[in-house]
Amino acid sequence: TGSIWFTLAREARVVAEIYDESGRRVRTLSDAVAAAGPHEATWSGVDDAGRPVAGGVYFCRLQAGGEEFARRLVVVRGR
């Protein structure tokens, strides 16, 4: 499980999504209005259907208050 921490200066719609390396959306973490203040979006390494994703590189895209940020995430799966 990984966490993305962010702080909103004012109430805003927050859209946080996980994408694979080819640009396909695999999980929506948030798509709702959130109050001003600190927040955390967590991802447990599963897609929208609840299936574990393959090991590899993923990207979290966060849009809020007219701004957009992206973070690289690496999923490591044991054998």
All heavy atoms as a GROMACS GRO file, in nm:
protein
  601
    1THR      N    1   0.084  -0.118   0.000
    1THR     CA    2   0.000   0.000   0.000
    1THR      C    3   0.088   0.124   0.000
    1THR      O    4   0.184   0.131   0.075
    1THR     CB    5  -0.092   0.000   0.123
    1THR    OG1    6  -0.173  -0.115   0.121
    1THR    CG2    7  -0.179   0.124   0.125
    2GLY      N    8   0.052   0.218  -0.084
    2GLY     CA    9   0.126   0.343  -0.092
    2GLY      C   10   0.033   0.461  -0.068
    2GLY      O   11  -0.088   0.451  -0.090
    3SER      N   12   0.089   0.570  -0.019
    3SER     CA   13   0.010   0.688   0.012
    3SER      C   14   0.062   0.810  -0.062
    3SER      O   15   0.183   0.827  -0.076
    3SER     CB   16   0.013   0.718   0.162
    3SER     OG   17  -0.046   0.614   0.234
    4ILE      N   18  -0.030   0.894  -0.105
    4ILE     CA   19   0.002   1.023  -0.164
    4ILE      C   20  -0.059   1.127  -0.071
    4ILE      O   21  -0.180   1.129  -0.050
    4ILE     CB   22  -0.060   1.038  -0.306
    4ILE    CG1   23  -0.019   0.923  -0.397
    4ILE    CG2   24  -0.026   1.174  -0.365
    4ILE    CD1   25   0.127   0.917  -0.434
    5TRP      N   26   0.025   1.211  -0.014
    5TRP     CA   27  -0.021   1.315   0.078
    5TRP      C   28  -0.030   1.447   0.002
    5TRP      O   29   0.059   1.479  -0.076
    5TRP     CB   30   0.077   1.329   0.193
    5TRP     CG   31   0.085   1.207   0.280
    5TRP    CD1   32   0.167   1.099   0.261
    5TRP    CD2   33   0.008   1.178   0.393
    5TRP    NE1   34   0.146   1.006   0.358
    5TRP    CE2   35   0.049   1.053   0.442
    5TRP    CE3   36  -0.091   1.248   0.462
    5TRP    CZ2   37  -0.006   0.994   0.554
    5TRP    CZ3   38  -0.145   1.189   0.575
    5TRP    CH2   39  -0.104   1.065   0.620
    6PHE      N   40  -0.136   1.524   0.029
    6PHE     CA   41  -0.150   1.656  -0.033
    6PHE      C   42  -0.233   1.745   0.058
    6PHE      O   43  -0.308   1.698   0.144
    6PHE     CB   44  -0.212   1.645  -0.172
    6PHE     CG   45  -0.350   1.583  -0.175
    6PHE    CD1   46  -0.463   1.663  -0.177
    6PHE    CD2   47  -0.366   1.446  -0.175
    6PHE    CE1   48  -0.590   1.607  -0.178
    6PHE    CE2   49  -0.493   1.388  -0.178
    6PHE     CZ   50  -0.605   1.469  -0.179
    7THR      N   51  -0.218   1.876   0.038
    7THR     CA   52  -0.291   1.975   0.117
    7THR      C   53  -0.365   2.068   0.023
    7THR      O   54  -0.305   2.118  -0.073
    7THR     CB   55  -0.196   2.055   0.208
    7THR    OG1   56  -0.128   1.964   0.294
    7THR    CG2   57  -0.271   2.158   0.290
    8LEU      N   58  -0.491   2.092   0.050
    8LEU     CA   59  -0.572   2.184  -0.029
    8LEU      C   60  -0.582   2.318   0.045
    8LEU      O   61  -0.611   2.321   0.164
    8LEU     CB   62  -0.712   2.128  -0.050
    8LEU     CG   63  -0.724   1.998  -0.129
    8LEU    CD1   64  -0.870   1.952  -0.131
    8LEU    CD2   65  -0.672   2.016  -0.270
    9ALA      N   66  -0.558   2.426  -0.028
    9ALA     CA   67  -0.570   2.559   0.031
    9ALA      C   68  -0.716   2.597   0.051
    9ALA      O   69  -0.749   2.677   0.139
    9ALA     CB   70  -0.501   2.662  -0.058
   10ARG      N   71  -0.802   2.539  -0.032
   10ARG     CA   72  -0.946   2.566  -0.023
   10ARG      C   73  -1.022   2.441  -0.070
   10ARG      O   74  -0.963   2.353  -0.130
   10ARG     CB   75  -0.984   2.687  -0.107
   10ARG     CG   76  -0.958   2.669  -0.256
   10ARG     CD   77  -0.986   2.796  -0.336
   10ARG     NE   78  -0.964   2.776  -0.477
   10ARG     CZ   79  -0.846   2.768  -0.537
   10ARG    NH1   80  -0.735   2.780  -0.466
   10ARG    NH2   81  -0.836   2.749  -0.666
   11GLU      N   82  -1.149   2.438  -0.044
   11GLU     CA   83  -1.231   2.326  -0.090
   11GLU      C   84  -1.219   2.312  -0.241
   11GLU      O   85  -1.221   2.413  -0.313
   11GLU     CB   86  -1.376   2.351  -0.052
   11GLU     CG   87  -1.470   2.240  -0.093
   11GLU     CD   88  -1.613   2.267  -0.053
   11GLU    OE1   89  -1.649   2.231   0.061
   11GLU    OE2   90  -1.687   2.326  -0.135
   12ALA      N   91  -1.205   2.190  -0.290
   12ALA     CA   92  -1.189   2.168  -0.434
   12ALA      C   93  -1.225   2.025  -0.468
   12ALA      O   94  -1.222   1.935  -0.383
   12ALA     CB   95  -1.045   2.195  -0.476
   13ARG      N   96  -1.260   2.005  -0.594
   13ARG     CA   97  -1.280   1.869  -0.645
   13ARG      C   98  -1.143   1.805  -0.660
   13ARG      O   99  -1.051   1.864  -0.719
   13ARG     CB  100  -1.351   1.873  -0.779
   13ARG     CG  101  -1.373   1.735  -0.838
   13ARG     CD  102  -1.454   1.741  -0.965
   13ARG     NE  103  -1.464   1.610  -1.024
   13ARG     CZ  104  -1.440   1.586  -1.152
   13ARG    NH1  105  -1.410   1.685  -1.235
   13ARG    NH2  106  -1.449   1.464  -1.199
   14VAL      N  107  -1.129   1.686  -0.609
   14VAL     CA  108  -1.002   1.612  -0.615
   14VAL      C  109  -1.023   1.488  -0.700
   14VAL      O  110  -1.111   1.407  -0.672
   14VAL     CB  111  -0.954   1.571  -0.475
   14VAL    CG1  112  -0.828   1.485  -0.485
   14VAL    CG2  113  -0.929   1.694  -0.389
   15VAL      N  114  -0.943   1.475  -0.806
   15VAL     CA  115  -0.943   1.355  -0.888
   15VAL      C  116  -0.803   1.295  -0.879
   15VAL      O  117  -0.706   1.358  -0.920
   15VAL     CB  118  -0.979   1.387  -1.036
   15VAL    CG1  119  -0.974   1.260  -1.120
   15VAL    CG2  120  -1.116   1.453  -1.045
   16ALA      N  121  -0.796   1.176  -0.822
   16ALA     CA  122  -0.669   1.105  -0.810
   16ALA      C  123  -0.685   0.970  -0.880
   16ALA      O  124  -0.774   0.892  -0.846
   16ALA     CB  125  -0.632   1.084  -0.664
   17GLU      N  126  -0.599   0.946  -0.980
   17GLU     CA  127  -0.610   0.824  -1.061
   17GLU      C  128  -0.474   0.760  -1.079
   17GLU      O  129  -0.372   0.829  -1.081
   17GLU     CB  130  -0.668   0.857  -1.198
   17GLU     CG  131  -0.807   0.917  -1.190
   17GLU     CD  132  -0.856   0.970  -1.322
   17GLU    OE1  133  -0.784   1.051  -1.385
   17GLU    OE2  134  -0.965   0.930  -1.364
   18ILE      N  135  -0.475   0.629  -1.094
   18ILE     CA  136  -0.353   0.552  -1.120
   18ILE      C  137  -0.354   0.509  -1.266
   18ILE      O  138  -0.454   0.457  -1.315
   18ILE     CB  139  -0.344   0.428  -1.029
   18ILE    CG1  140  -0.353   0.466  -0.881
   18ILE    CG2  141  -0.217   0.348  -1.059
   18ILE    CD1  142  -0.238   0.550  -0.830
   19TYR      N  143  -0.241   0.528  -1.334
   19TYR     CA  144  -0.224   0.489  -1.474
   19TYR      C  145  -0.106   0.396  -1.487
   19TYR      O  146  -0.008   0.408  -1.414
   19TYR     CB  147  -0.198   0.614  -1.561
   19TYR     CG  148  -0.318   0.703  -1.574
   19TYR    CD1  149  -0.345   0.800  -1.478
   19TYR    CD2  150  -0.405   0.691  -1.681
   19TYR    CE1  151  -0.455   0.882  -1.488
   19TYR    CE2  152  -0.516   0.773  -1.693
   19TYR     CZ  153  -0.540   0.868  -1.596
   19TYR     OH  154  -0.651   0.949  -1.606
   20ASP      N  155  -0.114   0.304  -1.584
   20ASP     CA  156   0.001   0.218  -1.612
   20ASP      C  157   0.094   0.291  -1.710
   20ASP      O  158   0.066   0.403  -1.752
   20ASP     CB  159  -0.041   0.080  -1.663
   20ASP     CG  160  -0.112   0.081  -1.797
   20ASP    OD1  161  -0.107   0.183  -1.869
   20ASP    OD2  162  -0.172  -0.022  -1.832
   21GLU      N  163   0.205   0.228  -1.745
   21GLU     CA  164   0.305   0.291  -1.832
   21GLU      C  165   0.252   0.324  -1.971
   21GLU      O  166   0.301   0.416  -2.035
   21GLU     CB  167   0.428   0.201  -1.847
   21GLU     CG  168   0.520   0.208  -1.729
   21GLU     CD  169   0.650   0.135  -1.754
   21GLU    OE1  170   0.645   0.012  -1.768
   21GLU    OE2  171   0.754   0.202  -1.761
   22SER      N  172   0.150   0.253  -2.017
   22SER     CA  173   0.095   0.279  -2.150
   22SER      C  174  -0.013   0.388  -2.147
   22SER      O  175  -0.069   0.421  -2.251
   22SER     CB  176   0.039   0.150  -2.211
   22SER     OG  177  -0.072   0.106  -2.137
   23GLY      N  178  -0.041   0.442  -2.028
   23GLY     CA  179  -0.138   0.550  -2.017
   23GLY      C  180  -0.281   0.506  -1.990
   23GLY      O  181  -0.372   0.587  -1.988
   24ARG      N  182  -0.301   0.376  -1.966
   24ARG     CA  183  -0.436   0.327  -1.933
   24ARG      C  184  -0.466   0.350  -1.785
   24ARG      O  185  -0.383   0.318  -1.699
   24ARG     CB  186  -0.447   0.177  -1.962
   24ARG     CG  187  -0.448   0.144  -2.110
   24ARG     CD  188  -0.468  -0.006  -2.128
   24ARG     NE  189  -0.361  -0.074  -2.054
   24ARG     CZ  190  -0.285  -0.170  -2.104
   24ARG    NH1  191  -0.304  -0.213  -2.226
   24ARG    NH2  192  -0.190  -0.226  -2.032
   25ARG      N  193  -0.584   0.403  -1.758
   25ARG     CA  194  -0.624   0.423  -1.618
   25ARG      C  195  -0.657   0.287  -1.559
   25ARG      O  196  -0.734   0.211  -1.616
   25ARG     CB  197  -0.745   0.515  -1.608
   25ARG     CG  198  -0.783   0.545  -1.463
   25ARG     CD  199  -0.905   0.633  -1.453
   25ARG     NE  200  -1.018   0.582  -1.529
   25ARG     CZ  201  -1.098   0.482  -1.491
   25ARG    NH1  202  -1.075   0.419  -1.378
   25ARG    NH2  203  -1.198   0.445  -1.567
   26VAL      N  204  -0.597   0.256  -1.445
   26VAL     CA  205  -0.624   0.127  -1.381
   26VAL      C  206  -0.704   0.141  -1.252
   26VAL      O  207  -0.768   0.046  -1.208
   26VAL     CB  208  -0.494   0.046  -1.354
   26VAL    CG1  209  -0.425   0.010  -1.484
   26VAL    CG2  210  -0.401   0.120  -1.262
   27ARG      N  211  -0.701   0.259  -1.191
   27ARG     CA  212  -0.772   0.277  -1.064
   27ARG      C  213  -0.804   0.424  -1.041
   27ARG      O  214  -0.719   0.510  -1.065
   27ARG     CB  215  -0.684   0.226  -0.949
   27ARG     CG  216  -0.740   0.241  -0.812
   27ARG     CD  217  -0.833   0.130  -0.778
   27ARG     NE  218  -0.880   0.145  -0.642
   27ARG     CZ  219  -0.970   0.066  -0.588
   27ARG    NH1  220  -1.019  -0.033  -0.659
   27ARG    NH2  221  -1.010   0.084  -0.466
   28THR      N  222  -0.925   0.451  -0.995
   28THR     CA  223  -0.962   0.585  -0.950
   28THR      C  224  -0.962   0.582  -0.798
   28THR      O  225  -1.036   0.504  -0.737
   28THR     CB  226  -1.101   0.626  -1.002
   28THR    OG1  227  -1.096   0.628  -1.145
   28THR    CG2  228  -1.140   0.764  -0.951
   29LEU      N  229  -0.876   0.665  -0.737
   29LEU     CA  230  -0.867   0.670  -0.592
   29LEU      C  231  -0.966   0.769  -0.533
   29LEU      O  232  -1.016   0.752  -0.423
   29LEU     CB  233  -0.726   0.708  -0.548
   29LEU     CG  234  -0.612   0.620  -0.598
   29LEU    CD1  235  -0.479   0.675  -0.552
   29LEU    CD2  236  -0.631   0.477  -0.551
   30SER      N  237  -0.990   0.878  -0.607
   30SER     CA  238  -1.080   0.983  -0.558
   30SER      C  239  -1.138   1.059  -0.676
   30SER      O  240  -1.070   1.084  -0.774
   30SER     CB  241  -1.002   1.080  -0.468
   30SER     OG  242  -1.083   1.190  -0.433
   31ASP      N  243  -1.263   1.094  -0.664
   31ASP     CA  244  -1.329   1.184  -0.759
   31ASP      C  245  -1.443   1.250  -0.682
   31ASP      O  246  -1.559   1.212  -0.696
   31ASP     CB  247  -1.381   1.111  -0.882
   31ASP     CG  248  -1.434   1.207  -0.988
   31ASP    OD1  249  -1.439   1.329  -0.963
   31ASP    OD2  250  -1.471   1.159  -1.096
   32ALA      N  251  -1.406   1.344  -0.593
   32ALA     CA  252  -1.503   1.404  -0.504
   32ALA      C  253  -1.453   1.540  -0.456
   32ALA      O  254  -1.332   1.569  -0.464
   32ALA     CB  255  -1.526   1.313  -0.383
   33VAL      N  256  -1.542   1.618  -0.404
   33VAL     CA  257  -1.505   1.747  -0.346
   33VAL      C  258  -1.450   1.721  -0.206
   33VAL      O  259  -1.506   1.642  -0.129
   33VAL     CB  260  -1.627   1.842  -0.339
   33VAL    CG1  261  -1.593   1.970  -0.265
   33VAL    CG2  262  -1.677   1.872  -0.480
   34ALA      N  263  -1.338   1.787  -0.175
   34ALA     CA  264  -1.274   1.770  -0.045
   34ALA      C  265  -1.255   1.908   0.019
   34ALA      O  266  -1.236   2.008  -0.050
   34ALA     CB  267  -1.139   1.701  -0.060
   35ALA      N  268  -1.258   1.911   0.150
   35ALA     CA  269  -1.241   2.034   0.226
   35ALA      C  270  -1.095   2.079   0.224
   35ALA      O  271  -1.004   2.001   0.195
   35ALA     CB  272  -1.286   2.011   0.370
   36ALA      N  273  -1.074   2.206   0.257
   36ALA     CA  274  -0.937   2.257   0.271
   36ALA      C  275  -0.866   2.180   0.381
   36ALA      O  276  -0.928   2.132   0.477
   36ALA     CB  277  -0.941   2.406   0.305
   37GLY      N  278  -0.734   2.165   0.366
   37GLY     CA  279  -0.654   2.097   0.467
   37GLY      C  280  -0.580   1.978   0.412
   37GLY      O  281  -0.579   1.954   0.291
   38PRO      N  282  -0.515   1.903   0.500
   38PRO     CA  283  -0.436   1.788   0.457
   38PRO      C  284  -0.522   1.667   0.424
   38PRO      O  285  -0.626   1.645   0.485
   38PRO     CB  286  -0.345   1.759   0.578
   38PRO     CG  287  -0.422   1.811   0.694
   38PRO     CD  288  -0.504   1.928   0.643
   39HIS      N  289  -0.476   1.589   0.325
   39HIS     CA  290  -0.548   1.470   0.280
   39HIS      C  291  -0.447   1.361   0.242
   39HIS      O  292  -0.331   1.389   0.215
   39HIS     CB  293  -0.636   1.501   0.158
   39HIS     CG  294  -0.742   1.599   0.187
   39HIS    ND1  295  -0.865   1.563   0.237
   39HIS    CD2  296  -0.744   1.734   0.175
   39HIS    CE1  297  -0.938   1.670   0.254
   39HIS    NE2  298  -0.867   1.776   0.217
   40GLU      N  299  -0.497   1.238   0.234
   40GLU     CA  300  -0.416   1.124   0.194
   40GLU      C  301  -0.497   1.039   0.096
   40GLU      O  302  -0.612   1.006   0.123
   40GLU     CB  303  -0.379   1.041   0.316
   40GLU     CG  304  -0.302   0.915   0.283
   40GLU     CD  305  -0.278   0.828   0.406
   40GLU    OE1  306  -0.344   0.850   0.510
   40GLU    OE2  307  -0.193   0.738   0.397
   41ALA      N  308  -0.436   1.005  -0.016
   41ALA     CA  309  -0.496   0.909  -0.110
   41ALA      C  310  -0.409   0.784  -0.103
   41ALA      O  311  -0.287   0.792  -0.115
   41ALA     CB  312  -0.496   0.966  -0.252
   42THR      N  313  -0.470   0.670  -0.080
   42THR     CA  314  -0.394   0.545  -0.069
   42THR      C  315  -0.430   0.450  -0.181
   42THR      O  316  -0.543   0.448  -0.228
   42THR     CB  317  -0.418   0.476   0.067
   42THR    OG1  318  -0.555   0.445   0.080
   42THR    CG2  319  -0.374   0.563   0.183
   43TRP      N  320  -0.331   0.372  -0.222
   43TRP     CA  321  -0.350   0.272  -0.326
   43TRP      C  322  -0.290   0.142  -0.278
   43TRP      O  323  -0.173   0.135  -0.240
   43TRP     CB  324  -0.286   0.316  -0.456
   43TRP     CG  325  -0.308   0.221  -0.570
   43TRP    CD1  326  -0.424   0.158  -0.602
   43TRP    CD2  327  -0.212   0.176  -0.665
   43TRP    NE1  328  -0.407   0.079  -0.714
   43TRP    CE2  329  -0.276   0.088  -0.754
   43TRP    CE3  330  -0.078   0.203  -0.684
   43TRP    CZ2  331  -0.211   0.027  -0.859
   43TRP    CZ3  332  -0.013   0.142  -0.790
   43TRP    CH2  333  -0.079   0.056  -0.877
   44SER      N  334  -0.370   0.036  -0.283
   44SER     CA  335  -0.324  -0.095  -0.235
   44SER      C  336  -0.274  -0.186  -0.347
   44SER      O  337  -0.256  -0.305  -0.325
   44SER     CB  338  -0.438  -0.164  -0.159
   44SER     OG  339  -0.549  -0.181  -0.244
   45GLY      N  340  -0.254  -0.129  -0.468
   45GLY     CA  341  -0.198  -0.209  -0.577
   45GLY      C  342  -0.300  -0.294  -0.651
   45GLY      O  343  -0.263  -0.394  -0.712
   46VAL      N  344  -0.428  -0.253  -0.645
   46VAL     CA  345  -0.531  -0.324  -0.718
   46VAL      C  346  -0.598  -0.230  -0.818
   46VAL      O  347  -0.593  -0.109  -0.804
   46VAL     CB  348  -0.639  -0.385  -0.624
   46VAL    CG1  349  -0.576  -0.487  -0.531
   46VAL    CG2  350  -0.712  -0.278  -0.546
   47ASP      N  351  -0.661  -0.289  -0.921
   47ASP     CA  352  -0.732  -0.208  -1.020
   47ASP      C  353  -0.874  -0.179  -0.973
   47ASP      O  354  -0.913  -0.216  -0.861
   47ASP     CB  355  -0.729  -0.275  -1.158
   47ASP     CG  356  -0.803  -0.408  -1.165
   47ASP    OD1  357  -0.882  -0.440  -1.072
   47ASP    OD2  358  -0.784  -0.481  -1.264
   48ASP      N  359  -0.954  -0.114  -1.056
   48ASP     CA  360  -1.091  -0.079  -1.018
   48ASP      C  361  -1.178  -0.200  -0.990
   48ASP      O  362  -1.278  -0.191  -0.917
   48ASP     CB  363  -1.157   0.008  -1.126
   48ASP     CG  364  -1.116   0.155  -1.116
   48ASP    OD1  365  -1.081   0.200  -1.005
   48ASP    OD2  366  -1.120   0.224  -1.219
   49ALA      N  367  -1.143  -0.316  -1.047
   49ALA     CA  368  -1.221  -0.438  -1.023
   49ALA      C  369  -1.172  -0.514  -0.900
   49ALA      O  370  -1.225  -0.620  -0.866
   49ALA     CB  371  -1.214  -0.528  -1.146
   50GLY      N  372  -1.068  -0.462  -0.833
   50GLY     CA  373  -1.015  -0.528  -0.714
   50GLY      C  374  -0.909  -0.633  -0.740
   50GLY      O  375  -0.867  -0.703  -0.649
   51ARG      N  376  -0.864  -0.643  -0.867
   51ARG     CA  377  -0.760  -0.742  -0.901
   51ARG      C  378  -0.622  -0.680  -0.880
   51ARG      O  379  -0.599  -0.564  -0.917
   51ARG     CB  380  -0.774  -0.783  -1.047
   51ARG     CG  381  -0.904  -0.853  -1.080
   51ARG     CD  382  -0.910  -0.885  -1.228
   51ARG     NE  383  -0.898  -0.762  -1.307
   51ARG     CZ  384  -0.994  -0.711  -1.383
   51ARG    NH1  385  -1.110  -0.772  -1.395
   51ARG    NH2  386  -0.974  -0.600  -1.451
   52PRO      N  387  -0.527  -0.756  -0.826
   52PRO     CA  388  -0.391  -0.703  -0.810
   52PRO      C  389  -0.331  -0.671  -0.947
   52PRO      O  390  -0.349  -0.747  -1.043
   52PRO     CB  391  -0.315  -0.819  -0.745
   52PRO     CG  392  -0.419  -0.905  -0.684
   52PRO     CD  393  -0.541  -0.890  -0.770
   53VAL      N  394  -0.261  -0.559  -0.956
   53VAL     CA  395  -0.194  -0.522  -1.081
   53VAL      C  396  -0.060  -0.593  -1.088
   53VAL      O  397  -0.006  -0.636  -0.986
   53VAL     CB  398  -0.176  -0.369  -1.093
   53VAL    CG1  399  -0.310  -0.298  -1.093
   53VAL    CG2  400  -0.086  -0.314  -0.984
   54ALA      N  401  -0.007  -0.604  -1.208
   54ALA     CA  402   0.126  -0.665  -1.227
   54ALA      C  403   0.233  -0.572  -1.171
   54ALA      O  404   0.213  -0.451  -1.161
   54ALA     CB  405   0.150  -0.689  -1.375
   55GLY      N  406   0.347  -0.630  -1.137
   55GLY     CA  407   0.459  -0.549  -1.095
   55GLY      C  408   0.503  -0.458  -1.209
   55GLY      O  409   0.490  -0.493  -1.326
   56GLY      N  410   0.551  -0.340  -1.177
   56GLY     CA  411   0.596  -0.247  -1.279
   56GLY      C  412   0.581  -0.103  -1.235
   56GLY      O  413   0.557  -0.073  -1.119
   57VAL      N  414   0.593  -0.012  -1.331
   57VAL     CA  415   0.586   0.131  -1.304
   57VAL      C  416   0.445   0.181  -1.332
   57VAL      O  417   0.385   0.149  -1.435
   57VAL     CB  418   0.688   0.208  -1.391
   57VAL    CG1  419   0.675   0.358  -1.372
   57VAL    CG2  420   0.830   0.162  -1.359
   58TYR      N  421   0.394   0.262  -1.241
   58TYR     CA  422   0.262   0.324  -1.251
   58TYR      C  423   0.276   0.471  -1.218
   58TYR      O  424   0.378   0.514  -1.163
   58TYR     CB  425   0.163   0.256  -1.156
   58TYR     CG  426   0.135   0.113  -1.195
   58TYR    CD1  427   0.220   0.010  -1.157
   58TYR    CD2  428   0.026   0.081  -1.275
   58TYR    CE1  429   0.198  -0.120  -1.196
   58TYR    CE2  430   0.001  -0.050  -1.314
   58TYR     CZ  431   0.088  -0.150  -1.274
   58TYR     OH  432   0.066  -0.278  -1.314
   59PHE      N  433   0.174   0.547  -1.249
   59PHE     CA  434   0.176   0.690  -1.222
   59PHE      C  435   0.047   0.730  -1.153
   59PHE      O  436  -0.062   0.686  -1.193
   59PHE     CB  437   0.192   0.770  -1.352
   59PHE     CG  438   0.321   0.742  -1.421
   59PHE    CD1  439   0.330   0.640  -1.514
   59PHE    CD2  440   0.435   0.813  -1.389
   59PHE    CE1  441   0.451   0.610  -1.575
   59PHE    CE2  442   0.556   0.784  -1.449
   59PHE     CZ  443   0.564   0.683  -1.543
   60CYS      N  444   0.058   0.811  -1.050
   60CYS     CA  445  -0.058   0.867  -0.983
   60CYS      C  446  -0.073   1.010  -1.034
   60CYS      O  447   0.021   1.091  -1.022
   60CYS     CB  448  -0.042   0.867  -0.832
   60CYS     SG  449  -0.184   0.944  -0.748
   61ARG      N  450  -0.189   1.042  -1.091
   61ARG     CA  451  -0.218   1.178  -1.137
   61ARG      C  452  -0.322   1.237  -1.044
   61ARG      O  453  -0.428   1.179  -1.024
   61ARG     CB  454  -0.269   1.178  -1.280
   61ARG     CG  455  -0.284   1.320  -1.335
   61ARG     CD  456  -0.322   1.316  -1.478
   61ARG     NE  457  -0.467   1.330  -1.486
   61ARG     CZ  458  -0.538   1.324  -1.595
   61ARG    NH1  459  -0.480   1.295  -1.709
   61ARG    NH2  460  -0.667   1.341  -1.592
   62LEU      N  461  -0.289   1.351  -0.986
   62LEU     CA  462  -0.376   1.418  -0.891
   62LEU      C  463  -0.414   1.554  -0.948
   62LEU      O  464  -0.325   1.634  -0.981
   62LEU     CB  465  -0.305   1.434  -0.757
   62LEU     CG  466  -0.380   1.508  -0.648
   62LEU    CD1  467  -0.491   1.421  -0.592
   62LEU    CD2  468  -0.286   1.552  -0.538
   63GLN      N  469  -0.542   1.580  -0.961
   63GLN     CA  470  -0.592   1.709  -1.008
   63GLN      C  471  -0.677   1.768  -0.897
   63GLN      O  472  -0.768   1.702  -0.846
   63GLN     CB  473  -0.678   1.693  -1.133
   63GLN     CG  474  -0.604   1.635  -1.251
   63GLN     CD  475  -0.700   1.601  -1.364
   63GLN    OE1  476  -0.794   1.526  -1.346
   63GLN    NE2  477  -0.674   1.659  -1.479
   64ALA      N  478  -0.647   1.893  -0.860
   64ALA     CA  479  -0.723   1.959  -0.754
   64ALA      C  480  -0.702   2.110  -0.762
   64ALA      O  481  -0.589   2.157  -0.782
   64ALA     CB  482  -0.680   1.910  -0.617
   65GLY      N  483  -0.811   2.184  -0.748
   65GLY     CA  484  -0.801   2.329  -0.743
   65GLY      C  485  -0.734   2.391  -0.863
   65GLY      O  486  -0.661   2.490  -0.849
   66GLY      N  487  -0.752   2.333  -0.981
   66GLY     CA  488  -0.692   2.388  -1.102
   66GLY      C  489  -0.546   2.351  -1.123
   66GLY      O  490  -0.482   2.397  -1.216
   67GLU      N  491  -0.491   2.268  -1.036
   67GLU     CA  492  -0.352   2.223  -1.049
   67GLU      C  493  -0.349   2.073  -1.073
   67GLU      O  494  -0.443   2.001  -1.040
   67GLU     CB  495  -0.273   2.258  -0.924
   67GLU     CG  496  -0.263   2.407  -0.900
   67GLU     CD  497  -0.168   2.439  -0.787
   67GLU    OE1  498  -0.054   2.389  -0.790
   67GLU    OE2  499  -0.208   2.513  -0.697
   68GLU      N  500  -0.238   2.029  -1.132
   68GLU     CA  501  -0.221   1.886  -1.160
   68GLU      C  502  -0.080   1.844  -1.124
   68GLU      O  503   0.017   1.914  -1.153
   68GLU     CB  504  -0.246   1.860  -1.308
   68GLU     CG  505  -0.241   1.714  -1.345
   68GLU     CD  506  -0.279   1.689  -1.490
   68GLU    OE1  507  -0.374   1.754  -1.538
   68GLU    OE2  508  -0.213   1.606  -1.553
   69PHE      N  509  -0.070   1.727  -1.058
   69PHE     CA  510   0.059   1.672  -1.019
   69PHE      C  511   0.063   1.525  -1.058
   69PHE      O  512  -0.040   1.460  -1.061
   69PHE     CB  513   0.078   1.683  -0.867
   69PHE     CG  514   0.068   1.823  -0.815
   69PHE    CD1  515  -0.053   1.874  -0.771
   69PHE    CD2  516   0.179   1.905  -0.813
   69PHE    CE1  517  -0.063   2.003  -0.725
   69PHE    CE2  518   0.170   2.035  -0.766
   69PHE     CZ  519   0.048   2.084  -0.721
   70ALA      N  520   0.182   1.474  -1.083
   70ALA     CA  521   0.198   1.333  -1.113
   70ALA      C  522   0.315   1.278  -1.033
   70ALA      O  523   0.416   1.347  -1.014
   70ALA     CB  524   0.221   1.312  -1.262
   71ARG      N  525   0.300   1.156  -0.986
   71ARG     CA  526   0.407   1.088  -0.912
   71ARG      C  527   0.424   0.948  -0.970
   71ARG      O  528   0.328   0.880  -1.001
   71ARG     CB  529   0.372   1.076  -0.764
   71ARG     CG  530   0.364   1.208  -0.691
   71ARG     CD  531   0.501   1.273  -0.678
   71ARG     NE  532   0.494   1.397  -0.606
   71ARG     CZ  533   0.489   1.517  -0.664
   71ARG    NH1  534   0.488   1.526  -0.795
   71ARG    NH2  535   0.487   1.627  -0.592
   72ARG      N  536   0.548   0.906  -0.978
   72ARG     CA  537   0.583   0.772  -1.027
   72ARG      C  538   0.576   0.675  -0.910
   72ARG      O  539   0.626   0.703  -0.801
   72ARG     CB  540   0.723   0.776  -1.086
   72ARG     CG  541   0.769   0.648  -1.144
   72ARG     CD  542   0.905   0.669  -1.211
   72ARG     NE  543   0.956   0.543  -1.254
   72ARG     CZ  544   1.067   0.488  -1.210
   72ARG    NH1  545   1.143   0.552  -1.122
   72ARG    NH2  546   1.107   0.373  -1.253
   73LEU      N  547   0.514   0.561  -0.934
   73LEU     CA  548   0.504   0.457  -0.832
   73LEU      C  549   0.558   0.326  -0.891
   73LEU      O  550   0.539   0.300  -1.009
   73LEU     CB  551   0.356   0.434  -0.794
   73LEU     CG  552   0.276   0.558  -0.753
   73LEU    CD1  553   0.128   0.522  -0.744
   73LEU    CD2  554   0.326   0.611  -0.622
   74VAL      N  555   0.623   0.248  -0.808
   74VAL     CA  556   0.674   0.118  -0.853
   74VAL      C  557   0.608   0.009  -0.769
   74VAL      O  558   0.611   0.014  -0.647
   74VAL     CB  559   0.828   0.109  -0.839
   74VAL    CG1  560   0.878  -0.028  -0.880
   74VAL    CG2  561   0.895   0.218  -0.922
   75VAL      N  562   0.547  -0.087  -0.839
   75VAL     CA  563   0.484  -0.202  -0.772
   75VAL      C  564   0.579  -0.319  -0.787
   75VAL      O  565   0.621  -0.354  -0.898
   75VAL     CB  566   0.348  -0.235  -0.835
   75VAL    CG1  567   0.291  -0.363  -0.776
   75VAL    CG2  568   0.250  -0.119  -0.816
   76VAL      N  569   0.615  -0.380  -0.674
   76VAL     CA  570   0.703  -0.496  -0.673
   76VAL      C  571   0.621  -0.614  -0.621
   76VAL      O  572   0.563  -0.608  -0.513
   76VAL     CB  573   0.826  -0.472  -0.583
   76VAL    CG1  574   0.915  -0.596  -0.578
   76VAL    CG2  575   0.903  -0.349  -0.630
   77ARG      N  576   0.615  -0.718  -0.697
   77ARG     CA  577   0.543  -0.839  -0.659
   77ARG      C  578   0.642  -0.950  -0.629
   77ARG      O  579   0.738  -0.970  -0.703
   77ARG     CB  580   0.449  -0.885  -0.771
   77ARG     CG  581   0.339  -0.788  -0.805
   77ARG     CD  582   0.229  -0.796  -0.703
   77ARG     NE  583   0.123  -0.703  -0.740
   77ARG     CZ  584   0.047  -0.645  -0.652
   77ARG    NH1  585   0.062  -0.668  -0.525
   77ARG    NH2  586  -0.048  -0.562  -0.690
   78GLY      N  587   0.620  -1.022  -0.520
   78GLY     CA  588   0.706  -1.136  -0.485
   78GLY      C  589   0.675  -1.256  -0.573
   78GLY      O  590   0.574  -1.263  -0.639
   79ARG      N  591   0.764  -1.351  -0.571
   79ARG     CA  592   0.745  -1.474  -0.650
   79ARG      C  593   0.679  -1.579  -0.569
   79ARG      O  594   0.687  -1.594  -0.456
   79ARG     CB  595   0.880  -1.523  -0.702
   79ARG     CG  596   0.934  -1.426  -0.802
   79ARG     CD  597   1.065  -1.482  -0.855
   79ARG     NE  598   1.117  -1.386  -0.949
   79ARG     CZ  599   1.135  -1.410  -1.076
   79ARG    NH1  600   1.108  -1.526  -1.125
   79ARG    NH2  601   1.182  -1.319  -1.156
   0.00000   0.00000   0.00000
